Amino acid sequence: MSQPDATFEARARQAHEKLVRQVIDHPEVTLVDIGYDLENRASPKQIVLRVHVRRPTTKSSLGLPDDIDGVPVVLIIGDYQEETGD
């Protein structure tokens, strides 16, 4: 799929909202977004829900499904810090 259609985009946004509600209070989660699965060499343009976490972990340890409403869920490790203007 090179360009997601409007129906898929709406479904992805709704799935994103569900996922945010599910993980927003988890201390290891730093961000939840919609984007490409850059690790998927077979389908690098596949739109997925990306859960950014501070340390390596598994979806099962966070209670995450493989997909939400047909939109795949992937983990990305990234302990992001606020930038200061020093």
C-alpha positions, 0 to 999 in steps of 0.5 A: 500500500503506497498511499493509505485511503481515507477509511484506513486513515480513520481506522488508524486514528481510532486505533491510535486513540484506543492504544493511547488510552491503554498505555498512557499511564505505563512508566516505560512508554514515552510516546505512541504515534502512527508511522512506518515500521522501519524494521519491516524490510518486506513492507517498509511503507506499511502504516503501523501504531508505534509504541515507543518505550524506554528500555527493551521489552515485549508487547506481551509484557505491556499487555499489547496486542499484535494489532488494533482494528487491523492496524499492526502494533510495533515497539520502538526503543527510545528514551527521549529526553527534553532538550534544553536551550543551553 
